[in-house]
């Protein structure tokens, strides 16, 4: 699938600028506070455990904890990713192309 979200330098720069502006917006600062409060609540729940909590429930709590952290870090991570990826396109396809297979066979 072709990436059209950041496929030009102009789009990449606009996204970087938008993320930088958004990190300091009142909306995002409030969201981070809410997510951190939720993380604290879930961490306490995990640490308290209890006999009635199943492994599946505990795993779900841990997944939520990871998700909150990922959401909090999304703008920063996107800025970092977009600033390090310049002209070189990253191929996220895990499979080799026909040309790469031929090249590997020769070399």
N, C-alpha and C positions, 0 to 999 in steps of 0.2 A: 504494500500500500504506500503510495507516494505521500510524503509529508508536505502539506500545503499550509500548515500553520506558521512555520518559520522558514519557508523555502527561499526567501530572498533576504538580502542583507537589510533592506528597509524594514521588512516585517520583523526580523530578528532585533534590530535596534529599537523599534517601536515596542516590542514585547519587553525588552530589558528596561526601557524607560517606564513603561506601565507598571511592571513589577516593583521597581524602585520607588515610584510614587505611591503605589498601593501599600507597601510595607509600613509606611508612616501614616497612613490614613486612619482616622478615628474608627472606621468600620473594622479594619484589619486588627488594630490594636485591641478592640473589644473582643473580636473573635479569638484572638490568641489568649486573652484572659479567660474566656469561657472554656477553651480547649484545655488550658493548663489546669483549671479547676476540675474539669472532668477527668483529666489524667490523675490528679491527686486523689480523687474519689475512687477511681478504679484501682489505683495502686494500693490504697488502703484495703479495699475489698480483697485484692489478691493476697496481701500480706496477712490479713485476718483469717482468710481461708474458711475453715469450718468443716465439720463432718458432713454437712448437707450439700456441699459443693462438689459436683462431679468433675472429672477430668475435662470433659467436653465443655462444661461451663467455664472452667478455669482457662482453657485454651482460647475460648471466645473472648474472655476478658483481656487476655494478653494480646490477642489480635486487635482489639479496640485500642489498647494502649499504643501499639505500633502505629495504627492508623492515625490517631491523634497527633503523634509525633511527626509523621510524614506530612500531614496537612499543615502543621505549624511551620515545617521547613520547606514547603513547596516553593514559595516565592524566592527564597534564598538559593535553593537548589537550582531552580530554573535560571536565575540570573547567572549563577556560576556555570551552568551547562551552556547557556547561550553565549557567554563571553569567551569560553574556551573553544567552542566550535566555531571556527572562522569559515574559511572557504572550503575546507575538506568536509565532505558529507560523511556522516556515520552510517554505515550499512548495518541495520539491525537484523537483517535476514540471517538466520543461523546456518543456512545452506550455502554451499559454494555455487558459483555460477559455472556455466559450461566452460568459459574461458579460464577460470581459476582451476578447474579440474584438469584441463589440458596442460596448463602451465605447471601444475604440481606433478603431473606424470612425466613431463619433460625434464624437470629439474630435480 
